[in-house]
Amino acid sequence: MNGLNLKDKVAVITGGAGIICSTLSKSLAAQGVKTVILDLNKDAAIKVAKEIETEFKTPSIGLSANVLDKASLEAVKKEINDKFGTIDILVNGAGGNSPAATTKNEIIEGTSTENLEDTFFGLKIEGFDKVFDLNFKGTVLPSMVFGTDLIGKKSGSIVNISSMNSYRPLTKIPAYSAAKAAINNFTQWLAVHFAKTGVRVNAIAPGFLLTNQNRFLLIDEKSGGMTPRGNKIINGTPMGRYVVPEELSGTLIYLVSDLSKAVTGIVIPVDGGFSAYSGV
Ligand code: NAD
């Protein structure tokens, strides 16, 4: 496609070894972008980078860093700058939910104060900390560390990865929902803060994908069939299916390229119609 202006740009993708972000990294590489696969899991990051170099003949490196540890991000920034030069694109993809911040029951039936362990009252605050830190602070800190390169170049783009639960919370996962809502809010805040610098900040809100983090909620371990929650999701998605990671690629390319030169501070749903459907 012409007019993208992506060739030889340098992109850092956090959580780049994961299901969604390894696919997004490959879609950037397909446009000639040099990719940095940044992940806690070093071996998995190196593996994705090798796959990219083989498949797309575009430079890629897999590096280990923790998005919650500023010093580790600063250390890899130096390595990236030495190897690829300054950064143009940041995709904040590291994120996810935790069983410790997930209720067993969707709603409280009745008014008994017994057996509340499976509800809101049984949640561990440490689970909230974990989920808020990973999703929210794990987006703020890389933006702080890598964003300086973009400001210095007066161009570039940050894309945060939000979720359907950022618009309306999903049952069972209050911390993850609130953390993703915070990402939408922060996307707007940073977009305004950077607006005069030439640096744009947007987000993608994927609909429902079947991945490691939600498999335990959507697929019954014993039968291998869909859980009632899995069925509800499919019934609530007008297209009647899960989204696959490749279907997020077009939106990412749009947001990081010159196709969206005047677009900043938006969150784009890629959701098979889920957010448009009232259920009736
Ligand atoms: P995934 O678990 O496959 O990938 C997440 C990656 O992040 C893993 O490779 C993991 O090692 C890495 N990671 C975890 N903690 C890290 C840390 N502290 N520092 C650096 N890396 C770390 O997850 P996924 O399903 O591909 O999700 C990617 C993003 O998309 C997440 O932000 C998730 O919240 C969001 N999302 C997922 C879905 C879905 O249905 N799977 C839907 C909407 C949004």
Residues whose N, C-alpha, C, O or C-beta is under 5 A from the ligand:
A	BS01	NAD	G15 A17 G18 I19 I20 C21 L38 D39 L40 N41 A65 N66 V67 L68 G93 A94 G95 G96 I161 S162 S163 P206 G207 F208 L209 L210 T211 N212 Q213
